[in-house]
Amino acid sequence: MELLGLYYYWVFAILLMVGFYAVIAKLNLIKKLIGLSLFQAAVFLLYITMGKVEGGTAPIISSEMAERLYSNPLPQVLILTAIVVGISTTALGLGIVVRIKEEYDTIEEHEIQEIDGK
């Protein structure tokens, strides 16, 4: 039963492996970007689940609540920054894919390599 209690980590591992597989194995550049987004989402899930403290409250300290258990807000702050970076890298990647499509008339990696003669 202990293994089922860690289902967040199972979801993290599955998302991470699916994203990694898509980045490595897929030849379509859009599918690679989707895999990268899944990979990022898995990392976000890991950080958010690690930051949750069972029975913890918001870290607003007052004199009558000095002995309470508080959740750390740092993982959520880091994830907000990582989400912005993830959206930016996805947008940049999509922009590069558009330029590749204009230049090579394809977004398949093996076709682009054939055109370049490599």
N, C-alpha and C positions, 0 to 999 in steps of 0.2 A: 504494500500500500504506500510505502515511502516513495517509490518511483513515480506513482501517479500524482503525488503532491508537488512534484517538480515539473508539471506539464508546461510551464512557461519556458523552461530550459529546453524541453523537447521541441516546442514550437520554434524557439530560437534556432536550434540546431538544424531543423528541417528547412526553415526559410533560408538559413545561411548556405546550406548545401545546394538547394535549388538555385539560388542566386549565383553561387560560384559555378555550378554546372553550366548555367546559361551564359555566363561571361566567357568561360573556357570553350565550351563545345559548340555553341551556336555560331553560324556563319553570317546571319543577318545582323546588321549593325543596330537596328532598332531592338531586336531581341536581346542583344548584348546590353543595351542601355536599361531595358526592363530588368534584366538579371542584376545589374549593378544597383538598381533601385531596391530590389528585393533584398540584396545583401545589406544595403544601408538600413532598411527597415528592421532586419534581424538584429543588427547592432543596436538600434534605437530601443527595441524591445528588451534586449539584455540589460542595458543601462537603466531603463525605467524600472524593471522588476528588481534589480539589485538595490535601487534607492528606496524601495518601500520597506518600512519598518512595521512589523505587526504590532498594532496597538499604539502606534506613534501618531502624534498630532502635528499641526503646523507649528513651525518654530517661532512662535510669538511668545516671548518670555515676559512674564509678569511676576510680581512678588509672591502671589499666592500659588503659582503653578511652577515653582522652581524645580521641583523633584519629578516632573513628568518626563515621559519618553517622547523624543521629538524625531520626526523624519528629516533626513538631510535633503535640503532643496537643491544642492549642487548638481546631482544627476539630471534633474529636470531642466536646469539652466543650460547645462552642456548639450542636452538633446535639442533644445530650441535653437541653439547655435548650429548644431550639426544638421538640423532640418533645413535651415537656410542655405548652408553650404551644399547639401544634397540637391536641393532644388536648383541652385546655381549650376552645379556640375551637370545635372540632367539637361538643363536649358542649353548650356554650352555644347554638350554632346549632340543634342538634337540639331543645333545650328551647324555643327561640323558635318553631321550626316546629310543635311540639306545641301551643303556645298559639295560634298562628295557625290551626291545624286546628280547635281547639275554638271559636274565635271566628267563623271564616268558613266552616267545614265544607269547606275545600279547601286544597290546598297548591300550586295552580297560580297563578302570578303574575298572568296576565292576568285570571283569574276574580276574584282579590282586588281588582284595580284596577277591574273593572267594578262590584263590590259597593260599593266606596268612591266610585264615581262620578267617577273620574279618567280 
